[in-house]
């Protein structure tokens, strides 16, 4: 019986060979990031050697994939997508889809740009936005560059939220900041980070109802921390801090209703979409979840807004016809060429790719 089972398994694997559609995820490609230009070019060479048909997300959704389809996607819209990735796409005649955070995009580039890692680049952009209302950053693409990439026919652009920020989702304290943190979402939520500020759970702004905390609360909490908690052991400190939060939250915490949450998301999304459509003269059809954090009610709302498909960070492969509510990707941050080949092999087999997704 076990011989029969093995034979059946082999036949299934053979049958589903080349029926999966791999989608790979990148962010930055530069000499500071985990994906260097040399490594990215090796990936393109592998795709070329294996006669892979590199298509955009728009083509995939329209069924224009031919044989051996594969997708390359880049999240956020960093400058190196133009200065490094775009020339390599042209060299190998490969296509890609870029998901844009539009708050950070300027009209055109002024002078040369020295690339920074995304964490620091994003922190500086948000710092500028909170001070001036202007979040445009030279570390991101410009609309002039985006139009050039789009007009080449090699790059598709879709929305990824306007700000790519987060919301508080619980009033249960998780710990205290030490004051050295430089995270874009924490800067956005707190306005600044000081030693002793409370850490609260957070998720992507499209994923959940949020808790809006008046920033005056952080000032009074800091005073309480300095007066009562400095030097106290962690377990007791968290207990006392939670008691303080519970006493004060009625005054300083506002808990979103479901309708308020959906209205906030709708307004944020429409700004993201309108900027892309106005600057590129195209209709966007897909949405890429920030951090991959999803919400079923948001899916239904965005469908009514004209969104056809939703792109996640969930690992695994895809069918030749997309599962529009769950388009899966494999993230490449430390992949060697051999690991890229292995993942390409697994994701091209629909069954192996699904098993990989379940295990992951």
Kinemage of the C-alpha trace (Angstrom):
@kinemage 1
@onewidth
@group {chain A} dominant
@subgroup {mainchain}
@vectorlist {calphas} color= white
{ca unk a 1} P 0.000 0.000 0.000
{ca unk a 2} L 2.791 2.414 0.794
{ca unk a 3} L 4.221 1.879 -2.705
{ca unk a 4} L 0.834 2.799 -4.199
{ca unk a 5} L 0.651 5.878 -1.962
{ca unk a 6} L 4.119 7.009 -3.052
{ca unk a 7} L 3.235 6.492 -6.718
{ca unk a 8} L 0.020 8.507 -6.282
{ca unk a 9} L 1.945 11.298 -4.524
{ca unk a 10} L 4.539 11.404 -7.314
{ca unk a 11} L 1.803 11.552 -9.949
{ca unk a 12} L 0.087 14.399 -8.079
{ca unk a 13} L 3.367 16.341 -7.866
{ca unk a 14} L 4.008 15.790 -11.573
{ca unk a 15} L 0.481 16.841 -12.480
{ca unk a 16} L 0.706 20.117 -10.531
{ca unk a 17} L 4.243 20.913 -11.741
{ca unk a 18} L 4.389 24.412 -13.285
{ca unk a 19} L 0.761 25.126 -12.289
{ca unk a 20} L 1.727 27.506 -9.481
{ca unk a 21} L 2.353 31.219 -9.956
{ca unk a 22} L 5.216 32.440 -7.719
{ca unk a 23} L 5.173 36.044 -6.520
{ca unk a 24} L 8.313 37.397 -4.872
{ca unk a 25} L 8.420 40.381 -2.514
{ca unk a 26} L 11.184 42.973 -2.200
{ca unk a 27} L 11.484 46.358 -0.524
{ca unk a 28} L 14.818 48.079 -1.073
{ca unk a 29} L 17.539 46.867 -3.423
{ca unk a 30} L 20.850 48.594 -2.680
{ca unk a 31} L 24.263 48.022 -1.124
{ca unk a 32} L 22.954 48.802 2.377
{ca unk a 33} L 19.956 46.476 2.282
{ca unk a 34} L 19.741 42.706 2.577
{ca unk a 35} L 19.088 42.501 -1.159
{ca unk a 36} L 22.055 43.972 -3.011
{ca unk a 37} L 21.984 44.928 -6.704
{ca unk a 38} L 24.238 41.942 -7.445
{ca unk a 39} L 21.885 39.546 -5.652
{ca unk a 40} L 18.811 40.989 -7.380
{ca unk a 41} L 20.531 40.634 -10.758
{ca unk a 42} L 21.317 36.992 -9.952
{ca unk a 43} L 17.604 36.445 -9.365
{ca unk a 44} L 16.810 37.957 -12.767
{ca unk a 45} L 19.454 35.773 -14.439
{ca unk a 46} L 17.887 32.674 -12.874
{ca unk a 47} L 14.454 33.678 -14.172
{ca unk a 48} L 15.914 34.300 -17.612
{ca unk a 49} L 17.764 30.967 -17.673
{ca unk a 50} L 14.575 29.121 -16.733
{ca unk a 51} L 12.539 30.947 -19.399
{ca unk a 52} L 10.201 32.425 -16.818
{ca unk a 53} L 7.536 34.814 -18.099
{ca unk a 54} L 7.719 37.819 -15.770
{ca unk a 55} L 4.355 39.618 -15.697
{ca unk a 56} L 2.813 42.498 -13.785
{ca unk a 57} L 0.017 42.086 -11.257
{ca unk a 58} L -2.403 43.745 -13.654
{ca unk a 59} L -1.505 41.212 -16.354
{ca unk a 60} L -1.827 38.336 -13.891
{ca unk a 61} L -5.290 39.450 -12.841
{ca unk a 62} L -6.341 39.776 -16.489
{ca unk a 63} L -5.163 36.234 -17.263
{ca unk a 64} L -2.328 37.463 -19.501
{ca unk a 65} L 0.331 35.147 -18.100
{ca unk a 66} L 1.305 32.642 -20.791
{ca unk a 67} L 3.534 29.765 -19.702
{ca unk a 68} L 5.994 29.823 -16.771
{ca unk a 69} L 4.559 32.971 -15.112
{ca unk a 70} L 6.296 34.711 -12.213
{ca unk a 71} L 5.759 38.107 -10.544
{ca unk a 72} L 8.240 40.460 -8.897
{ca unk a 73} L 6.778 42.992 -6.464
{ca unk a 74} L 8.344 45.856 -4.514
{ca unk a 75} L 6.633 47.468 -1.524
{ca unk a 76} L 6.581 51.151 -0.540
{ca unk a 77} L 8.254 52.778 -3.566
{ca unk a 78} L 11.859 53.584 -2.635
{ca unk a 79} L 14.193 55.566 -4.888
{ca unk a 80} L 16.400 52.542 -5.583
{ca unk a 81} L 13.422 50.972 -7.391
{ca unk a 82} L 14.196 53.543 -10.088
{ca unk a 83} L 17.956 54.010 -9.794
{ca unk a 84} L 18.883 50.315 -9.411
{ca unk a 85} L 15.929 47.990 -10.068
{ca unk a 86} L 14.532 49.709 -13.175
{ca unk a 87} L 17.787 49.561 -15.206
{ca unk a 88} L 18.088 45.843 -14.379
{ca unk a 89} L 14.492 45.201 -15.427
{ca unk a 90} L 15.249 46.873 -18.755
{ca unk a 91} L 18.499 44.907 -19.154
{ca unk a 92} L 16.725 41.547 -18.748
{ca unk a 93} L 13.336 42.629 -20.153
{ca unk a 94} L 11.610 41.725 -16.891
{ca unk a 95} L 8.497 43.280 -15.366
{ca unk a 96} L 7.560 44.272 -11.825
{ca unk a 97} L 4.744 45.743 -9.747
{ca unk a 98} L 5.446 48.499 -7.219
{ca unk a 99} L 3.052 49.274 -4.345
{ca unk a 100} L 3.195 52.962 -3.439
{ca unk a 101} L 2.978 54.881 -0.151
{ca unk a 102} L 2.012 58.216 -1.668
{ca unk a 103} L 2.607 60.567 1.290
{ca unk a 104} L 6.350 60.398 0.666
{ca unk a 105} L 6.401 61.015 -3.108
{ca unk a 106} L 7.602 64.362 -4.517
{ca unk a 107} L 6.958 65.641 -8.037
{ca unk a 108} L 10.582 65.545 -9.178
{ca unk a 109} L 14.083 65.008 -7.861
{ca unk a 110} L 16.351 67.927 -7.018
{ca unk a 111} L 20.029 66.958 -7.267
{ca unk a 112} L 21.665 63.678 -6.270
{ca unk a 113} L 20.330 61.332 -3.600
{ca unk a 114} L 22.410 59.280 -1.177
{ca unk a 115} L 20.376 56.178 -0.355
{ca unk a 116} L 19.530 55.387 3.283
{ca unk a 117} L 18.077 52.233 4.800
{ca unk a 118} L 14.292 52.268 4.886
{ca unk a 119} L 13.931 52.410 8.690
{ca unk a 120} L 15.920 55.622 9.020
{ca unk a 121} L 14.504 57.078 5.801
{ca unk a 122} L 10.931 56.494 6.947
{ca unk a 123} L 11.579 57.909 10.413
{ca unk a 124} L 12.976 61.145 8.946
{ca unk a 125} L 10.049 61.443 6.522
{ca unk a 126} L 7.496 61.056 9.322
{ca unk a 127} L 9.420 63.480 11.537
{ca unk a 128} L 9.240 66.044 8.737
{ca unk a 129} L 5.538 65.329 8.163
{ca unk a 130} L 4.615 65.823 11.823
{ca unk a 131} L 6.488 69.124 11.959
{ca unk a 132} L 5.380 70.613 8.636
{ca unk a 133} L 2.597 68.508 7.141
{ca unk a 134} L 4.943 67.633 4.257
{ca unk a 135} L 6.209 64.030 4.234
{ca unk a 136} L 7.846 64.031 0.804
{ca unk a 137} L 11.222 62.314 0.914
{ca unk a 138} L 14.102 62.042 -1.548
{ca unk a 139} L 14.442 58.416 -0.411
{ca unk a 140} L 11.248 57.636 -2.331
{ca unk a 141} L 10.423 57.677 -6.013
{ca unk a 142} L 9.173 60.875 -7.611
{ca unk a 143} L 6.100 61.100 -9.815
{ca unk a 144} L 8.386 61.993 -12.720
{ca unk a 145} L 10.339 58.745 -12.217
{ca unk a 146} L 7.172 56.728 -11.674
{ca unk a 147} L 5.710 57.965 -14.971
{ca unk a 148} L 8.902 57.015 -16.803
{ca unk a 149} L 8.789 53.506 -15.323
{ca unk a 150} L 5.095 53.112 -16.118
{ca unk a 151} L 5.509 54.320 -19.703
{ca unk a 152} L 8.225 51.710 -20.301
{ca unk a 153} L 5.554 49.014 -20.035
{ca unk a 154} L 7.715 47.123 -17.544
{ca unk a 155} L 6.299 48.428 -14.267
{ca unk a 156} L 2.773 48.478 -12.854
{ca unk a 157} L 1.896 50.695 -9.863
{ca unk a 158} L -0.777 49.939 -7.274
{ca unk a 159} L -1.739 51.378 -3.830
{ca unk a 160} L -0.170 50.359 -0.508
{ca unk a 161} L -1.820 53.019 1.737
{ca unk a 162} L -0.968 56.719 1.871
{ca unk a 163} L 1.053 56.820 5.121
{ca unk a 164} L 1.779 53.139 5.975
{ca unk a 165} L 1.243 53.734 9.676
{ca unk a 166} L -0.494 51.933 12.536
{ca unk a 167} L -3.157 52.272 15.228
{ca unk a 168} L -3.244 51.325 18.897
{ca unk a 169} L -5.422 48.223 19.297
{ca unk a 170} L -5.331 47.635 23.065
{ca unk a 171} L -5.045 49.649 26.271
{ca unk a 172} L -3.023 46.878 27.965
{ca unk a 173} L 0.544 48.043 28.569
{ca unk a 174} L 3.326 45.842 27.150
{ca unk a 175} L 6.354 47.658 28.518
{ca unk a 176} L 8.164 51.002 28.646
{ca unk a 177} L 10.224 52.840 26.035
{ca unk a 178} L 13.855 53.617 26.820
{ca unk a 179} L 13.771 56.796 24.693
{ca unk a 180} L 16.199 55.681 21.967
{ca unk a 181} L 13.636 54.106 19.609
{ca unk a 182} L 13.347 55.399 16.031
{ca unk a 183} L 10.300 53.694 14.566
{ca unk a 184} L 8.007 55.479 12.098
{ca unk a 185} L 4.767 54.068 13.526
{ca unk a 186} L 5.656 54.904 17.110
{ca unk a 187} L 6.696 58.419 16.098
{ca unk a 188} L 3.354 58.840 14.313
{ca unk a 189} L 1.320 57.554 17.262
{ca unk a 190} L 3.194 59.221 20.125
{ca unk a 191} L 4.502 62.360 18.433
{ca unk a 192} L 7.813 61.727 20.188
{ca unk a 193} L 9.268 58.946 22.286
{ca unk a 194} L 10.618 59.582 25.775
{ca unk a 195} L 12.017 57.227 28.371
{ca unk a 196} L 9.151 55.812 30.401
{ca unk a 197} L 6.423 56.184 27.766
{ca unk a 198} L 4.043 53.160 27.785
{ca unk a 199} L 4.145 50.598 24.991
{ca unk a 200} L 0.715 49.564 23.700
{ca unk a 201} L -0.080 46.864 21.094
{ca unk a 202} L -0.540 48.182 17.567
{ca unk a 203} L -1.453 46.923 14.111
{ca unk a 204} L -1.610 48.299 10.598
{ca unk a 205} L -4.140 51.088 10.249
{ca unk a 206} L -6.215 49.098 7.731
{ca unk a 207} L -6.458 46.029 9.959
{ca unk a 208} L -8.403 47.026 13.042
{ca unk a 209} L -10.502 49.489 14.941
{ca unk a 210} L -8.120 51.817 16.727
{ca unk a 211} L -7.741 53.567 20.042
{ca unk a 212} L -6.984 57.282 19.689
{ca unk a 213} L -4.960 58.470 22.673
{ca unk a 214} L -4.737 62.169 23.487
{ca unk a 215} L -1.027 62.993 23.592
{ca unk a 216} L -1.551 64.845 26.856
{ca unk a 217} L -1.882 61.375 28.370
{ca unk a 218} L 1.731 60.549 27.538
{ca unk a 219} L 2.877 63.715 29.310
{ca unk a 220} L 1.043 62.851 32.519
{ca unk a 221} L 2.095 59.201 32.274
{ca unk a 222} L 5.716 60.308 31.992
{ca unk a 223} L 5.333 62.346 35.183
{ca unk a 224} L 3.813 59.300 36.904
{ca unk a 225} L 6.623 57.067 35.641
{ca unk a 226} L 9.350 59.422 36.882
{ca unk a 227} L 7.628 59.815 40.245
{ca unk a 228} L 6.427 56.272 40.961
{ca unk a 229} L 7.978 53.708 38.617
{ca unk a 230} L 11.641 54.580 38.043
{ca unk a 231} L 13.672 51.853 39.731
{ca unk a 232} L 10.655 49.619 40.436
{ca unk a 233} L 10.959 45.992 39.254
{ca unk a 234} L 9.287 45.304 35.906
{ca unk a 235} L 6.392 43.119 37.078
{ca unk a 236} L 5.289 45.578 39.766
{ca unk a 237} L 5.949 48.528 37.470
{ca unk a 238} L 3.632 47.132 34.800
{ca unk a 239} L 0.919 46.442 37.390
{ca unk a 240} L 1.055 49.993 38.765
{ca unk a 241} L 1.194 51.425 35.258
{ca unk a 242} L -1.905 49.498 34.205
{ca unk a 243} L -3.792 50.730 37.243
{ca unk a 244} L -2.846 54.306 36.303
{ca unk a 245} L -3.959 53.733 32.692
{ca unk a 246} L -7.288 52.272 33.802
{ca unk a 247} L -7.933 55.326 35.996
{ca unk a 248} L -7.138 57.821 33.238
{ca unk a 249} L -8.281 56.157 30.020
{ca unk a 250} L -11.879 57.366 30.181
{ca unk a 251} L -10.568 60.922 29.886
{ca unk a 252} L -7.788 60.413 27.337
{ca unk a 253} L -8.689 57.313 25.262
{ca unk a 254} L -11.232 57.232 22.419
{ca unk a 255} L -12.274 53.803 21.133
{ca unk a 256} L -13.276 53.717 17.455
{ca unk a 257} L -16.562 52.152 16.437
{ca unk a 258} L -16.617 49.853 13.410
{ca unk a 259} L -18.172 52.581 11.274
{ca unk a 260} L -15.554 55.129 12.375
{ca unk a 261} L -12.792 52.640 11.590
{ca unk a 262} L -14.127 51.952 8.083
{ca unk a 263} L -14.627 55.652 7.372
{ca unk a 264} L -11.038 56.389 8.450
{ca unk a 265} L -9.697 53.635 6.200
{ca unk a 266} L -11.863 54.712 3.275
{ca unk a 267} L -10.595 58.295 3.506
{ca unk a 268} L -6.957 57.161 3.747
{ca unk a 269} L -7.298 54.731 0.859
{ca unk a 270} L -9.059 57.213 -1.408
{ca unk a 271} L -6.192 59.670 -0.987
{ca unk a 272} L -3.695 56.919 -1.869
{ca unk a 273} L -5.695 55.844 -4.910
{ca unk a 274} L -6.509 59.305 -6.204
{ca unk a 275} L -2.870 60.402 -6.180
{ca unk a 276} L -1.834 57.368 -8.223
{ca unk a 277} L -4.695 57.640 -10.690
{ca unk a 278} L -4.298 61.383 -11.156
{ca unk a 279} L -0.529 61.259 -11.659
{ca unk a 280} L -0.458 58.177 -13.893
{ca unk a 281} L -3.796 58.340 -15.702
{ca unk a 282} L -4.599 54.726 -14.803
{ca unk a 283} L -7.262 52.938 -12.791
{ca unk a 284} L -5.862 51.015 -9.833
{ca unk a 285} L -7.329 47.560 -9.283
{ca unk a 286} L -5.342 46.023 -6.421
{ca unk a 287} L -4.431 46.852 -2.853
{ca unk a 288} L -1.366 45.652 -0.940
{ca unk a 289} L -1.927 45.397 2.820
{ca unk a 290} L 0.634 47.315 4.922
{ca unk a 291} L 2.554 44.686 6.941
{ca unk a 292} L 0.137 42.136 5.477
{ca unk a 293} L -2.412 42.914 8.231
{ca unk a 294} L -5.850 42.153 6.749
{ca unk a 295} L -9.464 42.838 7.681
{ca unk a 296} L -12.541 41.159 6.145
{ca unk a 297} L -14.771 44.218 6.491
{ca unk a 298} L -12.163 46.379 4.780
{ca unk a 299} L -12.013 43.867 1.927
{ca unk a 300} L -15.762 44.217 1.377
{ca unk a 301} L -15.575 48.007 1.586
{ca unk a 302} L -12.670 48.296 -0.858
{ca unk a 303} L -14.393 45.955 -3.293
{ca unk a 304} L -17.201 48.513 -3.432
{ca unk a 305} L -14.537 51.146 -4.107
{ca unk a 306} L -13.455 49.186 -7.183
{ca unk a 307} L -10.583 47.092 -5.826
{ca unk a 308} L -10.341 43.718 -7.527
{ca unk a 309} L -7.646 41.923 -5.548
{ca unk a 310} L -5.722 42.025 -2.281
{ca unk a 311} L -2.012 41.296 -1.921
{ca unk a 312} L -0.662 39.862 1.327
{ca unk a 313} L 2.602 38.836 2.926
{ca unk a 314} L 1.220 35.331 3.478
{ca unk a 315} L 3.699 32.835 2.074
{ca unk a 316} L 2.881 30.220 -0.542
{ca unk a 317} L 2.033 30.043 -4.214
{ca unk a 318} L -0.950 31.116 -6.315
{ca unk a 319} L -3.101 29.469 -8.948
{ca unk a 320} L -3.089 30.476 -12.589
{ca unk a 321} L -6.303 32.299 -11.735
{ca unk a 322} L -5.781 34.468 -8.631
{ca unk a 323} L -7.508 34.001 -5.312
{ca unk a 324} L -8.289 37.712 -5.359
{ca unk a 325} L -8.778 37.999 -1.600
{ca unk a 326} L -5.496 36.253 -0.773
{ca unk a 327} L -2.695 36.819 -3.268
{ca unk a 328} L 0.343 35.234 -1.640
{ca unk a 329} L 4.008 36.200 -1.871
{ca unk a 330} L 7.414 34.971 -0.745
{ca unk a 331} L 9.613 37.648 0.824
{ca unk a 332} L 13.250 37.783 -0.155
{ca unk a 333} L 15.520 39.469 2.357
{ca unk a 334} L 18.404 37.057 2.886
{ca unk a 335} L 17.963 34.699 -0.033
{ca unk a 336} L 21.041 33.373 -1.784
{ca unk a 337} L 20.696 32.426 -5.464
{ca unk a 338} L 20.367 28.769 -4.385
{ca unk a 339} L 17.535 29.608 -1.996
{ca unk a 340} L 15.873 31.633 -4.729
{ca unk a 341} L 16.071 28.632 -7.074
{ca unk a 342} L 14.614 26.360 -4.391
{ca unk a 343} L 11.715 28.719 -3.682
{ca unk a 344} L 11.067 29.162 -7.389
{ca unk a 345} L 10.935 25.361 -7.785
{ca unk a 346} L 8.554 24.962 -4.833
{ca unk a 347} L 6.238 27.818 -5.812
{ca unk a 348} L 5.976 26.651 -9.435
{ca unk a 349} L 4.457 23.394 -8.179
{ca unk a 350} L 0.959 24.279 -7.026
{ca unk a 351} L 0.751 21.503 -4.415
{ca unk a 352} L 4.254 22.035 -3.007
{ca unk a 353} L 3.627 25.789 -2.898
{ca unk a 354} L 0.377 25.282 -0.980
{ca unk a 355} L 2.072 22.935 1.487
{ca unk a 356} L 4.841 25.536 1.952
{ca unk a 357} L 2.173 28.141 2.711
{ca unk a 358} L 0.392 25.932 5.244
{ca unk a 359} L 3.650 25.070 7.008
{ca unk a 360} L 4.773 28.709 7.031
